Amino acid sequence: VQLQASGGGLVQAGGSLRLSCAASGRTFSSYVMGWFRQAPGKEREFVAAIRWSDGSRDYAESVKVRFTISRDNTKPMVYLQMNSLKPEDTAVYYCAATTSWGVRRSGEYNYWGQGTQVTVSS
């Protein structure tokens, strides 16, 4: 499985960004795709996940109203639409894959893409 994240950048507080994750290497119908982030000096934390088979979604409380995870089965791609961004959202964002639904620990995810930097200025 290969995952490649893109779409990060510098944005002002209140702005929006959309991250993309290109997935390849196998069929993903049995996978859960997730987004994590890691700020300097902090542990990697769960942001959102989507179950490929039926589109079920899971969000961290800190992003629940502002971020939306989605997938495009035809490509296949996973997206993270981030609205109303805050300086505390600044981090390197990673996409990842697992076969387990409902897990939020990074150790439960088997495959990782490289990160993409998101910086939110105040």
N, C-alpha and C positions, 0 to 999 in steps of 0.2 A: 504494500500500500504506500502510495506517495501522496503527500499533501503539500500544497503550496499556498501560503497565505499572501495576500496583497491588499493594498488599499489604505494603508496607514498614512499618516501625515500630521501636519500641524493645523490646528483649528482653534478658533476662539471659543471661549465658554459660551454655551447656548447653541453652538453650531452642530453640524451633523457630519458623519462619515459613514461610508459603507465598506466593510471589509469583505473580501472574497476568499474562498478557499477552494482551490481546484483539486479534485480527488481523482486518482487513477490507480490502476494496478489490479483491481478486482471489481466485482459487482458489490454494491453497497446496500442492497436491500435488507440485509440482516444487521446493519451497523447503526450505531448512534454516533452522531457527529457533534463535537463540542467545541466551544471557544473558552479559552482560559486567558488570564492576563497575569503579568508579573511586573510590579513596580520596583524601582531600585530599593534594595534592602528589605524587600518583603517576599513572602512565599507566593508561589504561583497559586492563583485562586480561580475557582470555577466562575464562569460568566453565564453561559447558556448552553443548552443541548437540544438536539432535535433527532427524533427517531425516524430513520429514513423510510421505513415501511409505511407508516401512517401519518407522519408529520407531527406527532406529539411533541410538545415543547416543555422545557424546564428552564427556569431562570433563577439566578441569584436575586435575593430581595433588593439588593442595591441597584439593580438595573431593570427590574421587572417592568416598570411603566415606560421606560425610555428606550430600551433596546428590543429589537425583533430579530429572531433567527428564522431563516427560511432555507429552502433547498430547491434546486432545479434538477429534476431527475434526468432530464435529457442531456445534460452536459458532461458529467455531473458536477455541480457546484453547490457550496453552502455559503450563505451570506449572513453577515451581522450588520443590520442597520442600527446605527447609534445616533440617537437624537438627544437634544438638550444636554450636550456633553458638559461635564464639569472638570475642573482641574484634577480632581481625585480620580478621574478615569484615565489619567496619563499612565501608560504602561506599555510593555511589549505584549502584543496579543498573539496567541497561538491557536491554531486549529488542531484538533486531535480526533481520534476515532477509537471506539470501543465496541464490543458486542454486548455490553451490559447496560440496560436502561436503569436510570435512577441513581447512578453513581456520580459523585461530585469530586472525588479525590483524584488528583492528577495521576497517582499510581495505578488507578483502575483503567487508564487509557493506554492503549498499546502502541498507537501510531501517532506521530507528531510531525507537524510541518515546522518550517522555520518561522520565526516570529516576524511581526510587522509592528513598527513603532507608531504609537498614537500619542500625540502630545497636545494637551489642551491648555491654552494660555488663559490667564484670568484677565 
